[in-house]
Amino acid sequence: MVSKDINTMSSQITGPLNKGPIKIQYQSLLIGFVSFLIFWSLPTTAQLSIVSTYCTEGEDVVLRIRNKPPEAVVYVWYKGKGVDKNNVIAFFIMTLSFHLSGLENIREEMITNDGSLLLKKVTMESAGPYTIVAHLPDSKKEIGFGQLDVYEYLRVPILLASNYVVRENEDRVVLTCYTNGKFPQWFLNGMDLKFTDRMKLKSDGRRIIIKPVMRGDAGDYKCKVFNPIMSAEISLFHFWCQPTTAEVSIVPTSIAEGEAALLPLHNTPPNVTAYVWYRGQKTDRSHMIAFLVTYLRYDIKGPAYSGRERINADGSLLIDNVYIKDEGMYTVVVYVADVIKEIGSGRLIVYEPDLMVSLGASNTTVTENKDTVVLTCNTNALSIQWLFNGMNLELNERMKVSKVHQSLTIDPVKREDAGTYQCEVFNPIMSTTSFPVVLHVKLSDTHFLP
């Protein structure tokens, strides 16, 4: 049993081999260690070292010892590389299974029974090199080093554009990835983004400037941040480039279900005699919503008319009380002087205004190396991110997600899969997270984790 007298900074050790308590004066013991830790001898056998590792800020981490000398009597841990009495963390007497913290008596740091160093709730200041000194009989010593890297928890980045509709060869656009990660990776339409003289990456890696924009720049942009522990990514809704010619086009629009959606036109030519709107990308009669003869001042309905569409005088299409089923591509045909026609298209994205999410599991208590578990995220959101113990889930070869990420399958389950699962869902204006599901993994000896 060990008891500490804070006022005298001493410790008492009792055990079956002691007839009475042995009182160790803390200050003199520490000074004694410092006095003989100044020199050490290089071992002739395998080199003592610390297993370098990494973790996320706020986690507990164990720094383990590699090639421990079996005859070691005392282990002393230091922060930094080298022996400095001012940086002593703790020491451990193997024969007595007794340890003391260093000068500051930091409660978050302690040595385990095998001499490893346990750091609780690490911070960014915990990162850096560490030193371990093993004291052997006859005043011999060995020294080893190792590195702890601490990474900040990555939040899902936010990707914004200075303008979502720009004119080819005239305008510029700035894409900014707001993230706490370093040097995001950029993608266009799922491929690594190639930078050019027109498309430049700023030195912080978080901003792209495209000047001037070209038609080939239009598409879906994504920024992704990562570290050795986790990654996070976000997609930007379709970035659209307006043509420089007189080609008519429809501005892509995102709208919440139940609201009125306006699909405006760009580059409308002069002297228009008629506008014809179609649902989809086909211009046959069955897909026609309505057409407007400009001098008649009213529109005429077609087979695809639902009772909620109206063509305005400027040729734009207004859809009242949009539904999810209204989402998709639309096409407009513009007639000029009765003989010339131009065709443009654009997409309408409809999302539900209130996000709903629930998480279910095929089984919450499973056996290691035997069972399979399927987690299902029931949601009306446009995109889904899976979380494990509050962090973005890193998939491995045993984990598979469905095409739209609504289900996660783990086959077979391992003990490291035990923990809390959630799904975080997004639409263009908000996000929310499901209630957690705790997965318990039964081991062969009938113990459960967690």
VOPAGU-2260 file (C-alpha; in pm, 1 decimal, decimal comma):
REM VOPAGU-2260
SITE   aa  ch    i         X         Y         Z
SITE  MET   A    0       0,0       0,0       0,0
SITE  VAL   A    1     127,4     348,5     -85,3
SITE  SER   A    2      25,7     663,3     101,2
SITE  LYS   A    3     152,2    1014,5      31,4
SITE  ASP   A    4     195,6    1294,2     281,8
SITE  ILE   A    5     146,3    1607,1      72,3
SITE  ASN   A    6     290,3    1837,6     336,2
SITE  THR   A    7     620,7    1651,0     375,1
SITE  MET   A    8     628,5    1521,1      12,8
SITE  SER   A    9     717,8    1170,6     134,7
SITE  SER   A   10     576,3     824,3      66,3
SITE  GLN   A   11     534,7     509,7     271,3
SITE  ILE   A   12     554,5     161,3     121,8
SITE  THR   A   13     429,1    -146,9     298,6
SITE  GLY   A   14     415,1    -501,2     171,8
SITE  PRO   A   15     443,9    -864,4     276,8
SITE  LEU   A   16     825,1    -843,4     287,7
SITE  ASN   A   17     826,6    -533,2     507,9
SITE  LYS   A   18     795,2    -560,6     882,3
SITE  GLY   A   19     699,9    -194,8     893,5
SITE  PRO   A   20     652,0      96,4     661,1
SITE  ILE   A   21     954,5     222,5     471,2
SITE  LYS   A   22     948,1     598,6     447,3
SITE  ILE   A   23    1097,0     745,9     131,4
SITE  GLN   A   24    1160,6    1117,7     129,4
SITE  TYR   A   25    1035,5    1231,9    -214,8
SITE  GLN   A   26    1280,2    1518,0    -263,7
SITE  SER   A   27    1589,8    1322,3    -167,6
SITE  LEU   A   28    1478,3    1023,1    -373,9
SITE  LEU   A   29    1426,5    1240,9    -680,1
SITE  ILE   A   30    1760,8    1417,5    -634,6
SITE  GLY   A   31    1925,6    1081,5    -593,6
SITE  PHE   A   32    1781,1     965,4    -923,9
SITE  VAL   A   33    1885,9    1284,5   -1098,7
SITE  SER   A   34    2240,6    1249,6    -975,4
SITE  PHE   A   35    2290,3     911,5   -1137,1
SITE  LEU   A   36    2081,0     976,5   -1449,4
SITE  ILE   A   37    2335,9    1216,6   -1595,1
SITE  PHE   A   38    2533,2     936,3   -1763,8
SITE  TRP   A   39    2430,0     609,5   -1923,8
SITE  SER   A   40    2592,0     329,7   -2117,6
SITE  LEU   A   41    2482,6     220,7   -2463,7
SITE  PRO   A   42    2348,0    -135,5   -2460,4
SITE  THR   A   43    2507,2    -411,1   -2660,8
SITE  THR   A   44    2173,5    -586,6   -2711,6
SITE  ALA   A   45    1858,5    -461,2   -2887,9
SITE  GLN   A   46    1813,7     -87,3   -2834,2
SITE  LEU   A   47    1563,7      26,9   -2573,5
SITE  SER   A   48    1305,1     259,0   -2730,9
SITE  ILE   A   49     953,9     399,4   -2701,0
SITE  VAL   A   50     690,5     286,2   -2952,2
SITE  SER   A   51     603,5     607,2   -3137,9
SITE  THR   A   52     229,5     658,2   -3173,6
SITE  TYR   A   53     -38,2     912,2   -3254,2
SITE  CYS   A   54    -384,5     998,8   -3126,0
SITE  THR   A   55    -660,0    1258,3   -3138,3
SITE  GLU   A   56    -669,2    1545,9   -2890,1
SITE  GLY   A   57    -870,9    1452,2   -2580,2
SITE  GLU   A   58    -800,7    1078,1   -2599,5
SITE  ASP   A   59    -605,8     861,3   -2355,5
SITE  VAL   A   60    -284,2     716,5   -2497,1
SITE  VAL   A   61     -24,9     467,0   -2372,6
SITE  LEU   A   62     342,4     506,5   -2462,5
SITE  ARG   A   63     481,7     154,1   -2458,6
SITE  ILE   A   64     841,1      40,9   -2418,6
SITE  ARG   A   65    1015,5    -166,3   -2685,5
SITE  ASN   A   66    1308,5    -400,0   -2605,0
SITE  LYS   A   67    1275,6    -367,2   -2229,0
SITE  PRO   A   68    1581,2    -501,0   -2046,2
SITE  PRO   A   69    1454,9    -785,6   -1826,2
SITE  GLU   A   70    1684,7    -688,7   -1536,9
SITE  ALA   A   71    1557,8    -327,2   -1521,0
SITE  VAL   A   72    1498,5    -205,2   -1166,2
SITE  VAL   A   73    1366,1     144,8   -1225,5
SITE  TYR   A   74    1213,1     325,6   -1524,2
SITE  VAL   A   75    1216,0     707,1   -1542,8
SITE  TRP   A   76    1011,4     900,2   -1801,2
SITE  TYR   A   77    1096,2    1246,9   -1934,5
SITE  LYS   A   78     914,8    1488,8   -2164,4
SITE  GLY   A   79    1141,2    1590,7   -2450,8
SITE  LYS   A   80    1449,9    1423,6   -2594,2
SITE  GLY   A   81    1717,6    1371,5   -2335,4
SITE  VAL   A   82    1752,2    1362,4   -1957,8
SITE  ASP   A   83    1657,8    1685,3   -1784,5
SITE  LYS   A   84    1560,1    1691,4   -1417,8
SITE  ASN   A   85    1314,0    1970,9   -1495,5
SITE  ASN   A   86    1128,1    1751,2   -1746,7
SITE  VAL   A   87    1088,9    1434,5   -1537,8
SITE  ILE   A   88     734,7    1298,9   -1566,5
SITE  ALA   A   89     736,2     995,3   -1339,4
SITE  PHE   A   90     941,5     696,6   -1227,7
SITE  PHE   A   91     854,7     337,0   -1151,9
SITE  ILE   A   92    1029,8      90,3    -918,7
SITE  MET   A   93     971,3    -252,4   -1071,9
SITE  THR   A   94    1054,1    -463,3    -767,9
SITE  LEU   A   95     806,6    -274,1    -549,9
SITE  SER   A   96     544,6    -197,0    -818,1
SITE  PHE   A   97     567,5     159,4    -693,7
SITE  HIS   A   98     557,7     479,1    -895,3
SITE  LEU   A   99     560,2     852,4    -831,2
SITE  SER   A  100     477,0    1143,7   -1054,0
SITE  GLY   A  101     730,0    1412,0   -1129,1
SITE  LEU   A  102     780,4    1752,2    -975,4
SITE  GLU   A  103     435,6    1883,0   -1071,3
SITE  ASN   A  104     256,4    1561,8    -972,3
SITE  ILE   A  105      40,3    1572,3   -1286,2
SITE  ARG   A  106    -263,7    1354,6   -1228,4
SITE  GLU   A  107    -318,9    1291,4   -1599,4
SITE  GLU   A  108      13,0    1107,4   -1626,7
SITE  MET   A  109      90,4     774,0   -1465,1
SITE  ILE   A  110     301,3     463,2   -1521,0
SITE  THR   A  111     130,3     128,4   -1565,0
SITE  ASN   A  112     249,2    -195,9   -1408,5
SITE  ASP   A  113     467,8    -283,1   -1708,5
SITE  GLY   A  114     644,2      53,5   -1703,1
SITE  SER   A  115     442,6     207,9   -1988,7
SITE  LEU   A  116     337,5     571,7   -1958,1
SITE  LEU   A  117     -36,9     644,4   -1960,6
SITE  LEU   A  118    -134,0     996,8   -2064,2
SITE  LYS   A  119    -497,4    1087,2   -2004,4
SITE  LYS   A  120    -691,9    1339,1   -2211,8
SITE  VAL   A  121    -391,9    1449,0   -2413,4
SITE  THR   A  122    -369,3    1803,8   -2546,6
SITE  MET   A  123    -172,3    1949,6   -2835,3
SITE  GLU   A  124      98,0    2036,4   -2580,0
SITE  SER   A  125     140,9    1663,5   -2511,4
SITE  ALA   A  126     284,9    1611,0   -2859,3
SITE  GLY   A  127     659,4    1575,7   -2908,2
SITE  PRO   A  128     949,4    1347,7   -2817,6
SITE  TYR   A  129     965,5    1142,4   -2497,2
SITE  THR   A  130    1260,3     978,0   -2322,8
SITE  ILE   A  131    1270,9     659,4   -2114,3
SITE  VAL   A  132    1568,8     562,8   -1893,7
SITE  ALA   A  133    1595,6     206,9   -1760,2
SITE  HIS   A  134    1818,4     164,0   -1455,0
SITE  LEU   A  135    1989,8    -173,8   -1427,6
SITE  PRO   A  136    2182,5    -336,2   -1143,0
SITE  ASP   A  137    2537,6    -213,0   -1079,2
SITE  SER   A  138    2440,5     145,4   -1176,8
SITE  LYS   A  139    2408,1      62,8   -1546,7
SITE  LYS   A  140    2152,7     248,9   -1756,2
SITE  GLU   A  141    1985,1     235,5   -2097,3
SITE  ILE   A  142    1804,5     519,5   -2272,0
SITE  GLY   A  143    1539,0     519,1   -2541,7
SITE  PHE   A  144    1332,7     772,2   -2732,3
SITE  GLY   A  145     995,2     790,7   -2902,6
SITE  GLN   A  146     750,4    1038,0   -3053,9
SITE  LEU   A  147     386,9    1119,4   -2975,0
SITE  ASP   A  148     189,9    1302,8   -3245,3
SITE  VAL   A  149    -141,5    1459,2   -3140,1
SITE  TYR   A  150    -396,1    1562,2   -3402,5
SITE  GLU   A  151    -690,4    1794,7   -3369,7
SITE  TYR   A  152   -1033,1    1638,2   -3424,4
SITE  LEU   A  153   -1133,4    1711,2   -3783,2
SITE  ARG   A  154   -1467,1    1881,8   -3827,8
SITE  VAL   A  155   -1665,1    1840,4   -4148,6
SITE  PRO   A  156   -1541,2    2124,8   -4371,5
SITE  ILE   A  157   -1768,0    2389,0   -4520,6
SITE  LEU   A  158   -1715,5    2468,0   -4888,7
SITE  LEU   A  159   -1844,0    2798,8   -5025,5
SITE  ALA   A  160   -1815,7    2977,9   -5359,4
SITE  SER   A  161   -1805,6    3352,1   -5414,5
SITE  ASN   A  162   -2056,6    3301,9   -5696,4
SITE  TYR   A  163   -2245,6    2996,5   -5812,2
SITE  VAL   A  164   -2337,8    3132,5   -6155,6
SITE  VAL   A  165   -2065,2    3306,0   -6357,4
SITE  ARG   A  166   -2004,6    3414,9   -6716,0
SITE  GLU   A  167   -1751,6    3229,8   -6923,2
SITE  ASN   A  168   -1432,5    3422,5   -7010,1
SITE  GLU   A  169   -1547,6    3722,3   -6803,5
SITE  ASP   A  170   -1599,5    3642,8   -6434,6
SITE  ARG   A  171   -1382,0    3491,4   -6166,3
SITE  VAL   A  172   -1484,5    3268,7   -5876,5
SITE  VAL   A  173   -1320,9    3195,7   -5541,2
SITE  LEU   A  174   -1381,2    2857,2   -5373,7
SITE  THR   A  175   -1303,5    2850,1   -5000,0
SITE  CYS   A  176   -1277,1    2536,8   -4784,5
SITE  TYR   A  177   -1340,8    2634,8   -4421,9
SITE  THR   A  178   -1171,9    2367,3   -4209,4
SITE  ASN   A  179    -947,4    2313,4   -3909,2
SITE  GLY   A  180    -744,1    2063,3   -4112,1
SITE  LYS   A  181    -424,4    2143,7   -4296,5
SITE  PHE   A  182    -385,1    2153,4   -4674,9
SITE  PRO   A  183    -716,6    2014,6   -4805,6
SITE  GLN   A  184    -724,3    1788,9   -5109,0
SITE  TRP   A  185    -942,5    1919,6   -5393,4
SITE  PHE   A  186   -1157,2    1723,3   -5636,8
SITE  LEU   A  187   -1364,9    1810,3   -5944,1
SITE  ASN   A  188   -1629,7    1558,3   -6048,6
SITE  GLY   A  189   -1461,8    1293,6   -5831,8
SITE  MET   A  190   -1113,3    1340,5   -5981,8
SITE  ASP   A  191    -806,6    1512,3   -5835,9
SITE  LEU   A  192    -821,9    1877,2   -5932,7
SITE  LYS   A  193    -544,0    1986,7   -6170,7
SITE  PHE   A  194    -427,4    2345,2   -6116,7
SITE  THR   A  195    -339,6    2572,3   -6408,3
SITE  ASP   A  196    -248,7    2935,1   -6473,1
SITE  ARG   A  197    -621,4    3014,9   -6457,7
SITE  MET   A  198    -694,6    2795,3   -6157,2
SITE  LYS   A  199    -457,0    2874,6   -5874,0
SITE  LEU   A  200    -431,6    2731,7   -5522,6
SITE  LYS   A  201    -347,7    2980,8   -5248,4
SITE  SER   A  202     -56,8    2908,6   -5015,1
SITE  ASP   A  203    -283,0    2798,6   -4726,7
SITE  GLY   A  204    -438,4    2530,9   -4949,7
SITE  ARG   A  205    -788,4    2639,2   -4848,3
SITE  ARG   A  206    -874,9    2870,8   -5137,8
SITE  ILE   A  207    -888,6    2831,3   -5515,1
SITE  ILE   A  208    -916,3    3128,4   -5751,0
SITE  ILE   A  209   -1042,3    3061,6   -6104,3
SITE  LYS   A  210    -991,3    3358,8   -6335,6
SITE  PRO   A  211   -1144,4    3370,8   -6584,6
SITE  VAL   A  212   -1383,0    3077,8   -6562,7
SITE  MET   A  213   -1433,6    2853,5   -6864,0
SITE  ARG   A  214   -1712,7    2617,3   -6948,2
SITE  GLY   A  215   -1495,9    2318,9   -6859,7
SITE  ASP   A  216   -1466,6    2447,2   -6501,3
SITE  ALA   A  217   -1835,1    2374,9   -6432,5
SITE  GLY   A  218   -1902,6    2071,9   -6214,6
SITE  ASP   A  219   -1911,4    1934,0   -5861,3
SITE  TYR   A  220   -1623,3    2047,3   -5638,6
SITE  LYS   A  221   -1514,9    1878,3   -5316,2
SITE  CYS   A  222   -1254,6    1950,6   -5049,6
SITE  LYS   A  223   -1123,7    1676,3   -4820,6
SITE  VAL   A  224    -903,2    1706,0   -4512,5
SITE  PHE   A  225    -730,5    1418,9   -4338,5
SITE  ASN   A  226    -466,2    1313,5   -4090,4
SITE  PRO   A  227    -334,3     964,4   -4001,4
SITE  ILE   A  228    -641,0     903,8   -3782,9
SITE  MET   A  229    -941,0    1035,2   -3971,4
SITE  SER   A  230   -1067,9    1230,1   -4270,2
SITE  ALA   A  231   -1360,9    1460,8   -4345,1
SITE  GLU   A  232   -1499,9    1588,3   -4672,4
SITE  ILE   A  233   -1780,5    1797,5   -4814,5
SITE  SER   A  234   -1914,3    1849,7   -5166,3
SITE  LEU   A  235   -2013,7    2183,2   -5313,6
SITE  PHE   A  236   -2343,8    2179,9   -5496,0
SITE  HIS   A  237   -2309,2    2209,5   -5870,0
SITE  PHE   A  238   -2102,0    2507,5   -5979,3
SITE  TRP   A  239   -2236,4    2632,2   -6309,5
SITE  CYS   A  240   -2067,1    2830,9   -6586,7
SITE  GLN   A  241   -2280,5    3055,7   -6802,7
SITE  PRO   A  242   -2186,7    3045,9   -7173,5
SITE  THR   A  243   -2053,6    3355,5   -7347,2
SITE  THR   A  244   -2254,8    3294,8   -7661,4
SITE  ALA   A  245   -2622,1    3381,3   -7694,7
SITE  GLU   A  246   -2723,1    3025,3   -7603,0
SITE  VAL   A  247   -3017,5    3030,6   -7370,7
SITE  SER   A  248   -2976,0    2841,3   -7043,3
SITE  ILE   A  249   -3158,0    2763,9   -6715,9
SITE  VAL   A  250   -2999,1    2859,1   -6383,6
SITE  PRO   A  251   -2972,1    2553,4   -6152,9
SITE  THR   A  252   -3184,9    2610,2   -5842,2
SITE  SER   A  253   -3204,4    2455,6   -5492,5
SITE  ILE   A  254   -3526,5    2494,1   -5294,4
SITE  ALA   A  255   -3695,9    2347,1   -4987,1
SITE  GLU   A  256   -4000,8    2129,6   -5041,1
SITE  GLY   A  257   -4324,8    2328,1   -5010,2
SITE  GLU   A  258   -4178,9    2655,7   -5134,7
SITE  ALA   A  259   -4221,1    2816,2   -5477,0
SITE  ALA   A  260   -3932,4    2745,0   -5712,7
SITE  LEU   A  261   -3835,5    2990,3   -5985,5
SITE  LEU   A  262   -3625,0    2861,8   -6274,8
SITE  PRO   A  263   -3492,0    3178,3   -6446,3
SITE  LEU   A  264   -3335,4    3200,4   -6789,7
SITE  HIS   A  265   -3000,8    3346,7   -6890,6
SITE  ASN   A  266   -2896,7    3484,3   -7228,0
SITE  THR   A  267   -3253,4    3508,3   -7350,0
SITE  PRO   A  268   -3234,9    3629,5   -7710,9
SITE  PRO   A  269   -3433,6    3932,5   -7828,1
SITE  ASN   A  270   -3757,7    3911,1   -8025,7
SITE  VAL   A  271   -3876,3    3587,2   -7866,6
SITE  THR   A  272   -4204,5    3464,2   -8004,5
SITE  ALA   A  273   -4256,3    3158,4   -7779,6
SITE  TYR   A  274   -4119,0    2965,5   -7479,3
SITE  VAL   A  275   -4179,3    2590,7   -7443,0
SITE  TRP   A  276   -4087,3    2413,6   -7115,6
SITE  TYR   A  277   -4028,7    2040,5   -7076,8
SITE  ARG   A  278   -3980,0    1809,8   -6779,2
SITE  GLY   A  279   -3653,2    1619,3   -6828,8
SITE  GLN   A  280   -3411,0    1652,7   -7118,2
SITE  LYS   A  281   -3640,2    1530,4   -7396,5
SITE  THR   A  282   -3840,9    1774,2   -7606,3
SITE  ASP   A  283   -4121,4    1543,8   -7714,6
SITE  ARG   A  284   -4487,5    1624,8   -7659,6
SITE  SER   A  285   -4536,6    1385,4   -7363,1
SITE  HIS   A  286   -4279,0    1577,7   -7156,4
SITE  MET   A  287   -4412,6    1926,3   -7233,8
SITE  ILE   A  288   -4524,2    2127,2   -6929,9
SITE  ALA   A  289   -4655,5    2435,6   -7108,3
SITE  PHE   A  290   -4577,5    2690,0   -7378,5
SITE  LEU   A  291   -4618,2    3064,6   -7389,2
SITE  VAL   A  292   -4678,0    3262,0   -7706,8
SITE  THR   A  293   -4547,6    3605,3   -7609,3
SITE  TYR   A  294   -4811,0    3813,6   -7786,5
SITE  LEU   A  295   -5095,2    3605,9   -7635,2
SITE  ARG   A  296   -4976,6    3681,7   -7277,8
SITE  TYR   A  297   -5088,3    3346,2   -7138,4
SITE  ASP   A  298   -4944,8    2996,8   -7137,1
SITE  ILE   A  299   -5099,5    2681,0   -7281,3
SITE  LYS   A  300   -5075,4    2359,1   -7080,4
SITE  GLY   A  301   -4914,3    2035,2   -7195,7
SITE  PRO   A  302   -4929,2    1666,5   -7088,4
SITE  ALA   A  303   -4662,9    1712,2   -6814,8
SITE  TYR   A  304   -4847,3    2006,8   -6654,6
SITE  SER   A  305   -4927,6    1934,2   -6286,1
SITE  GLY   A  306   -5145,5    2238,8   -6212,8
SITE  ARG   A  307   -4865,5    2421,7   -6026,7
SITE  GLU   A  308   -4648,5    2556,2   -6311,8
SITE  ARG   A  309   -4666,4    2896,3   -6477,2
SITE  ILE   A  310   -4448,3    3058,3   -6745,6
SITE  ASN   A  311   -4375,6    3422,3   -6670,8
SITE  ALA   A  312   -4348,5    3696,7   -6930,0
SITE  ASP   A  313   -3967,2    3681,5   -6917,6
SITE  GLY   A  314   -3976,0    3309,2   -6998,0
SITE  SER   A  315   -3890,9    3183,1   -6646,7
SITE  LEU   A  316   -4085,4    2890,6   -6503,6
SITE  LEU   A  317   -4252,8    2923,1   -6163,2
SITE  ILE   A  318   -4351,1    2602,9   -5980,0
SITE  ASP   A  319   -4572,8    2653,3   -5676,5
SITE  ASN   A  320   -4548,3    2427,3   -5370,4
SITE  VAL   A  321   -4268,2    2207,1   -5505,2
SITE  TYR   A  322   -4246,7    1839,6   -5413,0
SITE  ILE   A  323   -3949,0    1607,2   -5397,8
SITE  LYS   A  324   -4078,6    1445,3   -5716,6
SITE  ASP   A  325   -4030,5    1779,4   -5898,3
SITE  GLU   A  326   -3652,8    1745,5   -5864,7
SITE  GLY   A  327   -3456,1    1682,6   -6181,2
SITE  MET   A  328   -3361,2    1832,3   -6516,1
SITE  TYR   A  329   -3576,7    2082,4   -6706,4
SITE  THR   A  330   -3548,8    2195,8   -7069,0
SITE  VAL   A  331   -3667,5    2514,1   -7240,5
SITE  VAL   A  332   -3699,8    2577,1   -7612,6
SITE  VAL   A  333   -3700,1    2942,0   -7716,6
SITE  TYR   A  334   -3840,2    3037,5   -8057,5
SITE  VAL   A  335   -3722,8    3354,5   -8228,4
SITE  ALA   A  336   -3904,0    3500,2   -8531,4
SITE  ASP   A  337   -4095,5    3173,0   -8573,6
SITE  VAL   A  338   -3806,6    2999,3   -8749,4
SITE  ILE   A  339   -3506,8    3003,8   -8513,8
SITE  LYS   A  340   -3505,6    2807,1   -8189,9
SITE  GLU   A  341   -3257,4    2773,7   -7902,5
SITE  ILE   A  342   -3254,1    2499,1   -7639,1
SITE  GLY   A  343   -3129,9    2528,3   -7278,8
SITE  SER   A  344   -3144,5    2302,2   -6973,6
SITE  GLY   A  345   -3088,3    2318,4   -6597,8
SITE  ARG   A  346   -3144,0    2124,3   -6276,8
SITE  LEU   A  347   -3390,4    2177,7   -5993,1
SITE  ILE   A  348   -3282,9    2035,0   -5653,4
SITE  VAL   A  349   -3559,3    1990,8   -5394,0
SITE  TYR   A  350   -3484,0    1902,4   -5033,1
SITE  GLU   A  351   -3708,5    1853,1   -4733,6
SITE  PRO   A  352   -3701,6    2157,1   -4498,9
SITE  ASP   A  353   -3695,4    1952,4   -4177,6
SITE  LEU   A  354   -3423,4    1693,8   -4142,7
SITE  MET   A  355   -3530,8    1360,8   -3997,7
SITE  VAL   A  356   -3293,2    1086,1   -3895,3
SITE  SER   A  357   -3304,0     762,3   -3699,1
SITE  LEU   A  358   -3044,7     489,0   -3666,4
SITE  GLY   A  359   -3124,2     120,3   -3639,4
SITE  ALA   A  360   -2912,7    -193,1   -3605,9
SITE  SER   A  361   -2976,5    -553,9   -3702,1
SITE  ASN   A  362   -2827,3    -653,2   -3364,5
SITE  THR   A  363   -2656,1    -457,4   -3087,9
SITE  THR   A  364   -2495,1    -755,9   -2914,0
SITE  VAL   A  365   -2278,1    -968,7   -3141,7
SITE  THR   A  366   -2000,3   -1226,9   -3114,4
SITE  GLU   A  367   -1650,6   -1145,7   -3231,4
SITE  ASN   A  368   -1531,7   -1310,8   -3557,1
SITE  LYS   A  369   -1870,8   -1476,8   -3600,0
SITE  ASP   A  370   -2154,3   -1229,1   -3644,3
SITE  THR   A  371   -2239,1    -957,2   -3894,7
SITE  VAL   A  372   -2411,7    -632,1   -3806,2
SITE  VAL   A  373   -2597,4    -391,8   -4037,7
SITE  LEU   A  374   -2658,1     -31,8   -3927,4
SITE  THR   A  375   -2926,1     159,7   -4119,9
SITE  CYS   A  376   -2958,4     539,3   -4124,0
SITE  ASN   A  377   -3318,0     628,3   -4205,0
SITE  THR   A  378   -3323,2     989,2   -4325,1
SITE  ASN   A  379   -3460,0    1232,2   -4580,1
SITE  ALA   A  380   -3124,6    1412,8   -4610,0
SITE  LEU   A  381   -2917,7    1460,5   -4924,4
SITE  SER   A  382   -2590,3    1335,1   -4772,6
SITE  ILE   A  383   -2481,9    1113,4   -4480,1
SITE  GLN   A  384   -2164,6    1090,8   -4269,7
SITE  TRP   A  385   -2105,0     793,8   -4033,9
SITE  LEU   A  386   -1959,8     856,8   -3684,9
SITE  PHE   A  387   -1787,3     618,4   -3444,2
SITE  ASN   A  388   -1735,5     731,1   -3083,4
SITE  GLY   A  389   -1805,9    1088,7   -3191,0
SITE  MET   A  390   -1553,5    1096,2   -3479,4
SITE  ASN   A  391   -1582,0    1037,0   -3852,2
SITE  LEU   A  392   -1575,4     662,8   -3913,3
SITE  GLU   A  393   -1269,0     533,7   -4095,4
SITE  LEU   A  394   -1377,7     239,9   -4312,0
SITE  ASN   A  395   -1168,5     -77,1   -4332,6
SITE  GLU   A  396   -1185,9    -390,1   -4544,7
SITE  ARG   A  397   -1457,2    -538,5   -4320,0
SITE  MET   A  398   -1685,6    -235,4   -4349,4
SITE  LYS   A  399   -1902,3    -150,2   -4648,8
SITE  VAL   A  400   -2150,6     131,7   -4704,6
SITE  SER   A  401   -2433,7     131,1   -4954,4
SITE  LYS   A  402   -2427,6     351,1   -5263,7
SITE  VAL   A  403   -2605,9     640,7   -5090,5
SITE  HIS   A  404   -2438,5     565,7   -4753,6
SITE  GLN   A  405   -2769,6     477,1   -4585,6
SITE  SER   A  406   -2648,3     140,4   -4455,1
SITE  LEU   A  407   -2320,6      28,9   -4296,3
SITE  THR   A  408   -2231,2    -341,5   -4289,2
SITE  ILE   A  409   -1954,2    -484,1   -4066,8
SITE  ASP   A  410   -1861,8    -843,4   -4152,6
SITE  PRO   A  411   -1729,3    -999,7   -3940,6
SITE  VAL   A  412   -1739,6    -792,9   -3623,5
SITE  LYS   A  413   -1416,0    -748,2   -3425,1
SITE  ARG   A  414   -1368,2    -633,2   -3066,1
SITE  GLU   A  415   -1238,2    -295,3   -3184,4
SITE  ASP   A  416   -1579,3    -233,9   -3346,5
SITE  ALA   A  417   -1743,3    -209,0   -3003,9
SITE  GLY   A  418   -1857,4     142,9   -2928,0
SITE  THR   A  419   -2107,4     413,5   -3016,5
SITE  TYR   A  420   -2232,8     466,7   -3374,3
SITE  GLN   A  421   -2424,0     763,4   -3515,8
SITE  CYS   A  422   -2506,0     905,7   -3856,3
SITE  GLU   A  423   -2484,1    1278,2   -3928,6
SITE  VAL   A  424   -2701,1    1404,8   -4214,3
SITE  PHE   A  425   -2696,3    1723,3   -4421,3
SITE  ASN   A  426   -2894,9    1933,3   -4665,0
SITE  PRO   A  427   -2789,0    2270,7   -4815,4
SITE  ILE   A  428   -2886,8    2470,6   -4505,3
SITE  MET   A  429   -2853,2    2250,2   -4197,6
SITE  SER   A  430   -2731,2    1925,0   -4041,0
SITE  THR   A  431   -2835,6    1698,0   -3755,2
SITE  THR   A  432   -2714,4    1378,9   -3586,7
SITE  SER   A  433   -2900,4    1061,4   -3491,7
SITE  PHE   A  434   -2931,5     925,3   -3141,6
SITE  PRO   A  435   -2643,0     686,3   -3071,4
SITE  VAL   A  436   -2653,9     309,6   -3107,6
SITE  VAL   A  437   -2411,3     120,8   -2881,2
SITE  LEU   A  438   -2263,6    -196,9   -3026,8
SITE  HIS   A  439   -2157,1    -461,2   -2772,0
SITE  VAL   A  440   -1912,0    -726,7   -2887,7
SITE  LYS   A  441   -1911,0   -1059,9   -2704,5
SITE  LEU   A  442   -1569,3   -1222,4   -2676,9
SITE  SER   A  443   -1497,3   -1592,2   -2668,9
SITE  ASP   A  444   -1465,8   -1587,3   -2290,9
SITE  THR   A  445   -1820,8   -1440,3   -2265,2
SITE  HIS   A  446   -1696,4   -1093,5   -2166,0
SITE  PHE   A  447   -1859,0    -799,3   -2337,1
SITE  LEU   A  448   -1717,5    -482,0   -2490,4
SITE  PRO   A  449   -1777,8    -204,1   -2419,8
